[in-house]
Structure formats: structure tokens, C-alpha cells
Amino acid sequence: MTTTAEQKLSLGALTAVVVGSMIGGGIFSLPQNVAKSASPGAALIGWAISAVGMLMLAFVFQSLANRKPHLDAGVYAYAKAGFGDYIGFNSAWGYWLSSMLGNVSYFVLIFSALGYFFPVFGEGNTVTAIACASLLVWTLHVLILRGIKQAAFINQLTTVAKIVPLVLFIIIAAMAFSLDIFTEDFWGTLHPEFGSVMSQVRNMMLITVWVFIGIEGANLYSSRASKRSDVGKATVLGFLGVLLLLVMVNVLSMGIMRQAQLAGLPNPSMAYVLEEVVGHWGAVLIIAGLIVSLFGALLVWVLLSAEIMYAAAHDQTMPRFLAKENAKGVPVNALWLSNGTVQVFLIITLFAASTYTSLVYLAASMSLLPYLFSAGYAVLLAARGESYEQLWDQRRKDLVIGLLALIYSVWLVYAGGMVHLLLSALLYTPGVVLFIKARREQGKHVFTSAEKVVFAVLLVATIAAAYGLYAGYLHL
């Protein structure tokens, strides 16, 4: 792909991509989402585990960006390079589907927030809400068709704009924080339905994954970076800044309202927490910040989803029609496919009455495979010594970091639970149609022997998931 100097992204733009894609709707719903499953003490443990695990993943992406500069598609390219074409395809497909579900959840949350003022929008899944969300989908589509650089610039503006209400919330919440409320039921003993402390930690893991998704955003745009070294810097800088905001918002909320109150709040729950402290204007401020935040996040995620499909098509893992660009350098067919899929999911949401939280859990579970194989690839490189030459100390350091990231990724799969694992398989398996088309375009056999086993396992899991949905054991 040819990228002109005008399209190159600076360190600031790349960091804004990371921050913009991580700070979407998740942080604005964090108080209620965490309170539904974890006490303050368990939440602190959960954040500590997530902070270390995600930091290791951030270091993994930083290292891979520097050691494998020719792999310009981030999570997709790492999976393919380390584990073969079909695993690489599934990493791209799963990451893409995760972004699609995430975008749908954002649209639902936008109009759920507007429901504070206009009851016709309900929880964001009424006919009126879906109609307005559809209009917004295609408005963003037209904007992005104007060019990657223009859309990235708008994202920088929205990133700055949405940080302001978050910082204001933290300042006000810090002044209103009550240690007595925070420690009243520190380990959740008043809520035996939560289970043990480690059960609570496990139950909040998908939420923490969701709010950290986007950490790899700069890697996905590595081919468009002004300087290759900026990719790793943007990843770590963006992660540390967002981590601080997430923990502060969650912890401070638990010192303002009791857990049962937080768990019962509608989303965006942060608006109602601030309303508890300062009144109506606090909710208005947060909802305004949320809408700006979601607009910027949607812009980034539509870009990311189109970019990863383009990259996969460009190296023949996806069908070649997805590699087409327009005169502005935008992967136009991938963009049409992405937004068309969002539109379909929005319509399904209307009939399935899916809520923001249910969409978030499924989107987070779909992102686990790309993270798992990226960490695995980092371990393989360090173990083999590939690209390290005589850098023994750096190799040992990266091996430890890679192993920690891999252990964390496996833990996330376990924490997500069997239900979300089966539902993920249900969404992964149909992608094989595109994989087969791409392989036939190249005149190659569809699967290797090992890949046939992988597909067979996915097929069995898909059948089990379909039966579970039919019998009522599983729910979207």
C-alpha cells in the first residue's frame, strides 16, 4: 500500500487513536458494570490483575512493532506469522467482529443516554433509536470516505473534548468521596450471591477487557506512522493514561454510592453518580461528554475495522475485493462491508432487544483470540531468538513479558466462561466462507491438516452453541 506524506500519522495522532479507541462508552458505564459483579476489594484486585496483564500486552505490541516492522496489520499479522493462515484469518475475523459488536453497543449507548432527555429512545434499542442510529452509521461512513487523515484529525479533537468531563468528574468525585461508604462492604460479604472474592474478580474480567480494547490501535496503523518507533510509544502512553482514568472513575464511584445503588443504575451510570453529587447539571455534563466520546470512538473503530479487513485482503488472507481503495486511500469495500454489517446487527438488536451490557460481553469475548495469539507470537520470537541476534538480555526480558501476557490472555479466556466461548465460536465459524474464497482465488488448498482439526473443533462448538440457543440454555 502506498501512503503519501500527507497521510502519515504523528505520535500525537497515534496516541489519540489508542486513547480514542479505548475511551468509548465503557468508562461512562463502568460504575454500574463493575458493581454488578464485584465489591470494592475485589474490584481493586481485578484492576491490579488487569493493569499488569494489559501492560504486558502493551509491551508485547511495542516489542512486535519494533522487531517485525514489516507486519503492518497488528494483531492479525502477528497471528498469521506465528500460527498460519487460518489462525491469522480467524484473528482478523474475530477482531473485526468484535469491533462491529462494539460499534453496535456504542450506538445503543448513545441513544440510551439520550433517553435521559427523550424517553422515546428507551434503552437505545427502540424503533426510533435504531432508525436514528442507522442515520448516524451512514453519516460517519460518508465522513470517513473523505480520507484517513481527516478522520484521524477529527478523532484528536474528540479525544481532547471527551477527556474534559472525565477529569471534572474525577475532581468532583474525589471531593465527595466517603471512605465509610467505600469500606462498608469491602469484600462483598453482604452480597453472598457474588461468591468468593476470586469469583468476583473473575466475573469482572470481561468488563476490564472491554474498556482496554483498542490498546493495539496504533499497531494497526503502523504502516501510516510518521516514525515506526512512535507506534510503541503511543501504545504505552495511551494505555497508562487510560488506566489512570478508569481506576479513578471506578474507585471514586464506589465511595459515593453503595454497591446496591450503583448496580441498579441505568447506563451511562457515571451520569447518575455525578447527579447524586451535584444535581441535574452533572448528568447533563456527563451525557454530553459521552456523546462526544462515542462519536470519536465510533470514528476510530470504523476505521480500525475497515483497515484490518483491507490488510487481510492485501496479503490474500481475505478475498481480494476487500483490498480496493478509493482516491483518498480509504479501503472502500472493507468500509462498506463493515458498516453494512453494523446495520444488520442494529436491526437484529431491535428484534432481540439486546442491551448495551450483553453486546459488550460478546464483543469482549471476540477480542480474546487476537490478544492470545499476539502474546503467543511474542513468546515464539523470544524463545527462538528470531530478530534478537546477540541481544541476550533483551531476549530474556521479552520472553518473560510475553509469557506473562500469554498467561493473562489464557486467564481471560477462562474468566469469560463457557457461554461466551460457545457464542464466540458461533460467530467465528461462518467466516470460513471468506477464507475459502480467498484460498480459491490463489488456487491453494483450503486447509492444512492441523487447520482441519481447528475448523472441526470450531464446528462442534458452533453446533453446541446453536443447540444451546434453540433449547434456551444460551442467550445473546
GUMIVEX-32318 format. One record per residue (C-alpha): residue in three letters; x, y, z. Coordinates in steps of 0.02 Angstrom, whole numbers, plus 50000, padded with zeros to 5 digits. Example, Ala and Ser with C-alpha at 12.3 -4.5 7.8 and 13.67 -1.06 7.14 Angstrom:
2
ala506154977550390/ser506844994750357/
***
This chain:
476
met500005000050000/thr500665017149955/thr500475030450090/thr500855048550050/ala501725060350170/glu500085069550196/gln499275053550261/lys500665049650387/leu500145049950570/ser501185058250706/leu501495051950884/gly500075063050944/ala498875056250812/leu499355038250850/thr499155040951038/ala497465048851004/val496985033150905/val497435022351057/val496565033751184/gly495095037051067/ser494785018651035/met494985013751220/ile493915027851290/gly492245024951210/gly490685020751307/gly491445008351430/ile492135020951554/phe490465030151562/ser489565014151613/leu490975007251722/pro490215011151895/gln488675000351863/asn489554986951761/val490834983051896/ala489634984952043/lys488514971351969/ser489864958351996/ala491214964352116/ser491424972652286/pro492694986852310/gly494054975052372/ala493804962652230/ala493734976952105/leu495444983152164/ile496174965652142/gly495364964351972/trp496084981051917/ala497804975951979/ile497754959851878/ser497094968851725/ala498364982851741/val499834970751746/gly499114959451610/met498674973451492/leu500334982151523/met501194966051471/leu500124965851314/ala500574984051283/phe502424979451296/val502114964651180/phe501354976051048/gln502774988451072/ser504094974951050/leu503244966950899/ala503054983950815/asn504934986550829/arg505514968850792/lys504324965050649/pro504104981850562/his503514973650401/leu501974966550489/asp500884981850467/ala499194974650517/gly499494972250703/val498544958550790/tyr498034950050628/ala499784949450555/tyr500564942650715/ala499354928150725/lys499634923550543/ala501534924750553/gly501594913950708/phe500224901150682/gly499744900150499/asp498444906550378/tyr496834900150457/ile497284905850633/gly497794922650558/phe496154923550465/asn495174919850623/ser496154933150717/ala495684945950584/trp493884939750576/gly493674939450765/tyr494444956550788/trp493334963450652/leu491764955750726/ser492244962150898/ser492354979750827/met490674977550740/leu489814972150901/gly490714985950994/asn490074998850870/val488304992450889/ser488454993751079/tyr489055011751058/phe487535016250954/val486405008051082/leu487265017651223/ile487175034451132/phe485285033351118/ser485105025551290/ala485975041151356/leu484845052351254/gly483395042951332/tyr483785053151489/phe483035068051395/phe481935059351266/pro481025043751331/val480615038451152/phe482395031651139/gly482145020051289/glu483715009751321/gly484375013151147/asn483514998451064/thr481805005651017/val481255007950836/thr481595026650846/ala483315023850922/ile483815011050790/ala483205022350649/cys484235036950716/ala485735025550745/ser485625019650564/leu485655037650504/leu487215040650610/val488065025050539/trp487965031550362/thr488425049250411/leu490055042550483/his490275031950328/val490245047450216/leu491435056650332/ile492725042650331/leu492635041150141/arg493395058650138/gly495045051350196/ile496005043150339/lys496975058950383/gln495415069650401/ala494545056750508/ala496085054650619/phe496165073550645/ile494335073950699/asn494725059750820/gln496105070250901/leu494835084150930/thr493525072551004/thr494845064051113/val495285080551193/ala493445085351210/lys492935069351299/ile494385069851424/val493735086151498/pro492115079251578/leu493055063851639/val494345074451729/leu492975085451801/phe492045070051862/ile493625063651949/ile493925080452036/ile492125081952099/ala492015063652147/ala493655064752243/met492945079052347/ala491325069452379/phe492185052652413/ser491685044152577/leu492875031152647/asp491465024252756/ile490405020252603/phe491895012952511/thr492365001152653/glu490604996952714/asp490564980352620/phe492354979752558/trp492394961052516/gly490564958652467/thr490024948852621/leu488324957452616/his488074950352441/pro488354931452454/glu487654929352278/phe489304936652213/gly490264921652280/ser492074921852336/val493254936352308/met494104927252164/ser492404923352087/gln492034941952092/val493704945752011/arg493374932951875/asn491634939851844/met492274957551811/met493644952251690/leu492654954251528/ile492194971851580/thr494024976351606/val494454968551438/trp493094978851356/val493724995451424/phe495504991351371/ile495084985751194/gly495964997451075/ile497664996051157/glu498294988750994/gly497575002750887/ala499255011050847/asn499964994350786/leu498564992850661/tyr499075009650587/ser500945006250592/ser501085007550402/arg500385025250414/ala501525031150556/ser502745045450525/lys504045035850628/arg503985017450664/ser504625019850842/asp503095030750879/val501955015450870/gly502625007551029/lys502715024251120/ala500905028251076/thr500335011151139/val501145012851311/leu500715031351333/gly498915028551285/phe498745013451400/leu499455022051554/gly498375037351534/val496775027451508/leu497175015651653/leu497285030251773/leu495605037051715/leu494735020151726/val495305015851901/met494925033151969/val493165033251896/asn492765015951963/val493525017852137/leu492845035252170/ser491085030052119/met491135016252250/gly491435029552382/ile489935039952330/met488535027152312/arg488365010052391/gln488604994552285/ala486754990152275/gln486365007852217/leu487735007552085/ala487214990452022/gly485424996551996/leu485875012151895/pro485415013451711/asn486815016851588/pro487775028151569/ser487925025651756/met489285038951778/ala487985052351738/tyr486885046651881/val488355045852002/leu488815063851966/glu486975068751975/glu486965061552152/val488345073752200/val487935089952107/gly486185087852037/his485425087951863/trp486825097751778/gly488065084051822/ala487075071151723/val486915083151577/leu488805086151576/ile489235067651575/ile487945063251443/ala488635077151332/gly490395070451360/leu489805052851323/ile489045057751156/val490635066651103/ser491665051851165/leu490625039051072/phe490675049050911/gly492575049250917/ala492675030950967/leu491495025850827/leu492575035450704/val494115026050762/trp493295008950768/val492515010250596/leu494245015050532/leu495075000650626/ser493824987650566/ala493994992950385/glu495894993750400/ile496064976050466/met494954968850328/tyr495954978550199/ala497604972150269/ala496984954150271/ala496404955750091/his498014964350038/asp499034949050083/gln497714937150014/thr497014930450177/met495334938750140/pro494554939649965/arg495394952349851/phe493854963449831/leu494164969750009/ala495864976849958/lys495114990549849/glu495495008649900/asn494695024649840/ala495645040249783/lys495825045849965/gly496695029850017/val495175023250112/pro494845004350099/val493135007450023/asn492454989750003/ala493014984850178/leu492155000550243/trp490534996150153/leu490594978450221/ser490934984650398/asn489544997550403/gly488344985950314/thr488674972950449/val488384985850587/gln486724990050505/val486214971650507/phe486714969750690/leu485704985450733/ile484154977750656/ile484474961350749/thr484674971350909/leu482934978550881/phe482144961350874/ala483254952951004/ala483094967751124/ser484964966451159/thr485604978351292/tyr487244987651299/thr487964975651428/ser487554959751331/leu488354966951174/val489894972151273/tyr490174954651344/leu490064946651172/ala491194959751092/ala492494957551229/ser492484938551210/met492754940151022/ser494344950251052/leu495184937051160/leu495854926251019/pro496844940350934/tyr497644945151100/leu498044927051142/phe498954923750978/ser499884940350980/ala500594935751150/gly500974918251087/tyr501924925150938/ala502974936251052/val503434920851155/leu503904911250997/leu505054925150936/ala505944926451103/ala506084907651125/arg506824905350952/gly507914920850964/glu507204927050800/ser507624945450768/tyr508674946350929/glu510404941650862/gln511574943751013/leu510364953651122/trp510254940351258/asp509654951551399/gln508284959351292/arg507774942051232/arg507574935551411/lys506604951151460/asp505414949551312/leu505174930951346/val504604934651524/ile503464948551465/gly502754937651327/leu502424923151447/leu501534934651571/ala500474941751430/leu500084924151370/ile499584918251544/tyr498464933551562/ser497664930151392/val497304912051440/trp496584918151606/leu495414929751510/val494754915251406/tyr494414905651567/ala493644920851652/gly492504923851503/gly491674907251537/met490984893251428/val489434902851375/his490404916751291/leu491654904351220/leu490244894951133/leu489414910851071/ser491094916551002/ala491274900150907/leu489554903050833/leu490194919350759/tyr491924913150710/thr491374898250606/pro490384907050467/gly491934917050421/val492614901450338/val491624906150183/leu492754921250154/phe494304910850195/ile493814897750066/lys493504911149934/ala495204918849966/arg496104902149955/arg495224897649793/glu495714914449718/gln497514909149746/gly497254891349683/lys497784884049852/his497104870149961/val495904877150089/phe496604869150248/thr498184860950308/ser497974845150413/ala498134854950575/glu496904868150515/lys495614854750477/val495684849950661/val495464868150714/phe493964870150599/ala493194853750661/val493324859750842/leu492514876350794/leu491134867250701/val490724856150851/ala490694871350966/thr489564880350842/ile488324865950839/ala488324865651029/ala488034884451036/ala486634883650907/tyr485774869851006/gly486004879651167/leu485154894851091/tyr483744884051022/ala483474875051188/gly483614891051290/tyr485224886551380/leu486164900951299/his485604918751271/leu486314932651163/
***
